[in-house]
Amino acid sequence: MSFQRCFLAASAFLSTLLLLNEPRAFADTITLDDFSTAVQFNSGQFSSSSIWNAFQSTQSTVRIGSGVTATWFDNGSGILGGRRNVVAQNAANSTQASRVGIKDTLFVDSPASNFMCLTCLFYSFSPINVDLYHRFYIDFVGLDATAVGKITGTLTIKDSANRTSVATLATTSAFVGRNFYELNGATNWNNINRSDIVYAEMSFTTSTNAVDFRIDAMGFSTNPEPSTFVVMAVAFAAGAGIHWRRKNIRKDRSSNDTPKP
């Protein structure tokens, strides 16, 4: 067998061995909510009859009047832990109602002269490791010009001992697509058990009227898995080895073809 084939076979074997021995209990992301579970029309779900009566089942939206706080829950798939609790609040100085909906996306519709001051989502789940999943992502699929920089995102996470860390997610550079936010700068980061996070609360607040946005999914993300870098390194080494071998073969042939005196 040629040197190149031996080297490639050994490289492939090493890559496979490393991949098999790497812990496979994680993927690149943990989805917190993909919003595939819509707002549900369950009896007694909403906090008051006024909210109940304002529910629009065809669009899965809740109409929230001036000074009103709506609370509800949704159970289903696509939600980490299987349950989403929601609080949506319209400021008392608003002159129009807001709409908050969940149906494949989370969307907030605040008309002109309206201050939608709080939309908050709560999740409880089995422990995850935010040392590994140390980036939070938000997939914006709709973001009007007024919303950029005017929404304050706040992620609160807790470990099983109820120790809390809070990260502020700035939207000054937000764009339609996947936005990443590093969590290792969150408050109290070094004092929580980062391998035992069991609770997350994501809130969006604004004091500016007519802020509309739509989110397709959000969750926790890690950098590319270590095996990715291993495979890349092995492939690079294999390429370098083949190049070196071919160079030496050409050199040997050249020296053999040189006429002897």
C-alpha positions in Angstrom: 0.0 0.0 0.0 1.3 3.5 -0.9 2.3 6.0 1.7 -0.7 8.2 0.7 -3.2 5.5 1.2 -1.6 4.4 4.5 -1.7 8.0 5.8 -5.3 8.5 4.7 -6.4 5.2 6.2 -4.7 6.1 9.5 -6.2 9.6 9.5 -9.7 8.2 8.9 -9.3 5.7 11.7 -8.1 8.4 14.1 -11.0 10.7 13.2 -13.6 7.9 13.7 -12.0 6.8 17.0 -12.1 10.4 18.3 -15.7 10.8 17.2 -16.8 7.6 18.8 -15.1 8.4 22.1 -16.4 12.0 22.2 -19.5 12.4 24.4 -22.5 12.4 22.1 -25.1 13.6 24.6 -25.2 17.0 23.0 -25.7 18.7 19.6 -24.6 22.1 18.6 -27.8 23.7 19.9 -30.5 23.2 22.5 -33.7 24.8 21.4 -35.5 26.6 24.1 -38.6 27.3 22.0 -39.3 26.9 18.3 -42.8 28.3 18.8 -44.3 25.3 16.9 -46.8 25.0 19.8 -49.3 27.8 19.3 -51.3 29.7 21.9 -53.9 27.2 22.9 -57.6 27.8 23.5 -57.8 25.9 26.8 -60.6 26.7 29.3 -59.2 28.6 32.3 -55.9 29.2 30.6 -56.0 32.9 30.6 -55.7 35.2 33.6 -59.0 36.9 33.2 -62.2 36.7 31.2 -61.3 39.9 29.4 -58.2 38.2 28.0 -60.1 35.1 27.3 -62.6 37.0 25.2 -59.8 38.8 23.3 -58.3 35.6 22.1 -58.3 35.1 18.4 -58.0 31.4 17.7 -57.5 31.7 13.9 -54.3 33.7 14.4 -53.4 32.4 17.9 -53.1 35.9 19.2 -54.0 37.6 22.4 -55.3 41.2 22.3 -54.0 43.2 25.4 -55.7 46.4 26.3 -54.2 49.5 27.9 -52.9 48.8 31.4 -53.7 45.1 31.1 -51.4 42.2 32.1 -52.2 38.9 30.4 -50.8 35.6 31.7 -51.2 32.1 30.1 -49.5 28.8 29.5 -49.0 26.5 26.6 -48.0 22.8 26.7 -46.6 21.0 23.7 -43.7 20.1 21.5 -40.8 22.4 20.5 -40.7 23.8 24.1 -37.8 22.8 26.3 -39.4 21.1 29.3 -42.7 20.9 27.5 -44.4 24.0 29.0 -44.2 27.7 28.3 -45.6 30.3 30.7 -46.2 33.8 29.2 -46.7 37.2 30.7 -47.6 40.1 28.3 -48.2 43.6 29.7 -49.4 46.7 28.0 -48.4 50.0 29.5 -51.1 52.1 31.2 -50.2 55.1 29.0 -51.0 53.2 25.8 -54.0 54.4 23.8 -54.3 51.2 21.8 -54.3 47.5 22.4 -51.3 45.3 21.5 -51.3 41.8 20.0 -49.0 39.0 21.1 -49.2 35.8 19.2 -47.5 32.4 19.0 -48.1 30.3 15.9 -44.9 29.0 14.4 -43.3 32.3 15.4 -43.6 34.6 18.4 -44.8 37.9 17.2 -45.5 41.2 18.9 -47.6 43.8 17.2 -47.7 47.3 18.8 -49.6 49.9 16.9 -48.7 53.6 16.8 -49.3 55.4 20.1 -48.8 52.1 21.9 -46.1 51.2 24.4 -45.8 47.4 24.7 -43.7 47.3 27.8 -43.2 43.6 28.5 -43.4 40.2 26.9 -41.9 37.5 29.1 -41.6 33.8 28.6 -40.7 31.3 31.4 -39.3 27.7 31.0 -38.4 24.9 33.5 -36.5 21.9 32.2 -34.0 19.1 32.9 -30.4 20.4 33.7 -28.3 21.8 30.8 -24.7 22.9 30.9 -24.2 26.5 29.9 -20.4 26.2 30.2 -20.8 24.1 27.0 -23.9 26.0 25.6 -22.5 29.4 26.5 -24.2 31.3 23.7 -27.8 32.3 23.4 -29.4 32.7 20.0 -32.5 34.4 18.7 -33.8 33.9 15.2 -35.4 37.1 14.1 -37.6 36.6 11.0 -39.2 40.1 11.3 -37.8 43.2 12.8 -39.0 46.7 11.8 -36.7 49.7 11.8 -38.2 51.0 15.1 -37.4 47.8 16.9 -33.7 47.8 16.2 -31.9 49.0 19.3 -35.2 49.8 21.0 -35.9 46.3 22.3 -34.1 45.2 25.5 -33.8 41.5 25.7 -33.0 40.0 29.2 -32.2 36.3 29.8 -32.4 35.1 33.3 -31.1 31.6 34.1 -31.2 29.7 37.4 -29.6 26.5 38.7 -31.4 24.0 40.9 -30.2 25.8 44.0 -32.1 28.9 42.7 -28.9 30.9 42.1 -29.5 33.4 39.3 -27.5 34.9 36.5 -28.8 37.6 34.2 -27.6 38.5 30.7 -28.7 41.7 28.8 -29.0 41.0 25.1 -28.6 44.3 23.2 -30.4 44.7 19.9 -28.5 47.7 18.6 -27.0 45.4 15.9 -29.9 43.0 15.6 -30.8 41.7 12.2 -33.1 39.3 10.5 -31.4 36.0 10.9 -29.7 34.1 13.7 -28.3 36.5 16.4 -25.8 35.2 18.9 -25.2 36.5 22.4 -22.3 35.4 24.7 -23.5 34.5 28.2 -20.2 34.4 30.0 -20.5 38.1 30.8 -23.8 37.7 32.6 -24.1 38.8 36.2 -23.2 36.3 38.9 -21.8 33.9 36.2 -19.1 32.5 38.4 -21.4 31.9 41.3 -24.0 29.6 39.7 -23.7 25.9 38.9 -23.4 26.3 35.1 -23.7 22.6 34.5 -27.0 22.5 36.4 -29.2 25.2 34.7 -32.9 24.2 35.1 -34.8 27.5 34.4 -34.8 30.2 31.9 -36.8 33.4 31.6 -36.6 35.5 28.4 -38.1 39.0 28.4 -38.5 41.7 25.8 -39.2 45.2 27.0 -39.4 48.6 25.3 -40.5 52.1 26.1 -40.9 53.1 22.4 -44.2 52.8 20.6 -44.9 50.9 17.4 -42.3 48.3 18.0 -43.0 45.1 16.0 -40.9 42.0 15.8 -41.2 38.3 15.0 -39.0 35.4 16.3 -38.8 32.0 14.8 -36.8 30.2 17.5 -34.4 30.8 20.4 -32.1 28.6 22.4 -28.6 27.8 23.6 -25.7 27.2 21.4 -22.2 25.8 21.6 -19.2 26.6 19.4 -18.6 23.9 16.7 -18.0 20.5 18.4 -14.4 19.5 19.2 -14.6 16.7 16.7 -15.2 19.2 13.9 -11.8 20.7 14.6 -10.2 17.3 14.9 -11.4 16.2 11.5 -10.3 19.5 10.0 -6.8 19.1 11.6 -6.5 15.5 10.4 -7.6 16.4 6.9 -5.1 19.2 6.8 -2.3 16.9 8.1 -3.3 14.3 5.4 -3.1 16.9 2.7 0.2 18.2 3.9 1.6 14.6 4.1 0.5 13.8 0.6 2.0 17.0 -0.7 5.3 16.2 1.1 5.3 12.7 -0.2 4.7 13.7 -3.9 7.4 16.4 -3.6 9.9 13.8 -2.5 8.8 11.3 -5.1 9.4 13.9 -7.8 12.8 14.7 -6.3 13.8 11.1 -6.2 12.7 10.6 -9.9 14.6 13.7 -10.9 17.8 12.5 -9.2 17.4 9.0 -10.8 17.0 10.5 -14.2 20.1 12.6 -14.0 22.8 11.0 -16.3 25.7 9.5 -14.4 29.3 10.4 -15.4 
